[in-house]
Amino acid sequence: MKSASAAPVDGGKQFVRVVSVREHFPGLKTFVFRADGERTKALAPQRAGNYIAITAKVGESRVTRAYTLASSPKEAEEGVYISTVKKAGILSGYLVDEVKEGDVLEISRPDGRFVYDAERDCAHIVGVAGGAGITSMLSMAKAAAEGSEPYSMTLFFCVQHAYEFLFRDVLDGLKGDKVQVIYVVEHDAPDWAESGVFTKELLHKYVKEKSTLFACGGDALYGHIARELSGDGMVANMKFSANSVTDREDAEGRTFTLTVHMADRTLDIPMRASETVMTATERAGLAALSQCRVGECGFCRSVVKRGEFAVDAAHDRRTREDAENGIIHPCCTYPESDMEIFVPSDPAAEVL
Ligand code: FES
């Protein structure tokens, strides 16, 4: 297993201004960001498929969540990031309901493992996007069309109803030698879309060369793809975008005490068994460092002094050495008892 990347000393922060907000339908908005020109003069480079982490103070909590970028490497180079936010949690709700043009946000540099690797992947890639999972696929399709990534791409954009096809005007503009876009809709398919769901037959109808498959859209879609393409020789390898870590069931409603050592402070805070250790620190208003929120980046890497915990197996990216030495990624770790931990603080917190 690859070891997690170390956090840069400055936390990799950038400050961006919202230059436009587009509402697709209630609860779903696309934001365009530029460098604020004061603390950040120029945006950091972006790869197709990257995410940014947005951090904001919401009520008493300082909250960080990761959002995939729909912008391309060329658009980032030209000074623009684009991200679509679906209202689903505390920070997404704040962004969709409160943030407007002109506001300045604190974000991370683009990062993430859901990117093309020329040594690992085929020269042709198949993208399968479910609903709002189109954002990272749009970034990858733009990169193919503009030539900032070396692959060609066939993109299957799968939804239940045709009104869910976001960015259709942009996607249609990308079609050409490098990009093929297939719209797939379950109900009432218009004549420009395939009717039904993504299948092996649909793949073979449009793709004639060995390919790497990238999918973004949730566990149900990933399970369907894995079953559908089991034993199929057309797909050489598959890469699924990591899903968010969610609260877990805890019918007993247990609560523990978390003793947190951060910088030169030590605090006791309440922690629910159903939430991740990271969520507990956020709820308490602590500026603990985090970025990807899915166990990948290692920014939140913390040392457990005492206590029992459970790591979400689907998101456990720790090295074996870290796991054996009581190191956790609080973003994907749930408490099983009172705990005492040493956590890294966010160096950008003081400037807010
Ligand atoms: S925030 Fe990335 S590993 Fe926890």
Boltz pocket constraint, residues with backbone or C-beta under 6 A from the ligand:
constraints:
  - pocket:
      binder: B
      contacts: [[A, 289], [A, 290], [A, 291], [A, 292], [A, 293], [A, 294], [A, 295], [A, 296], [A, 297], [A, 298], [A, 299], [A, 300], [A, 301], [A, 329], [A, 330], [A, 331], [A, 332]]
      max_distance: 6.0
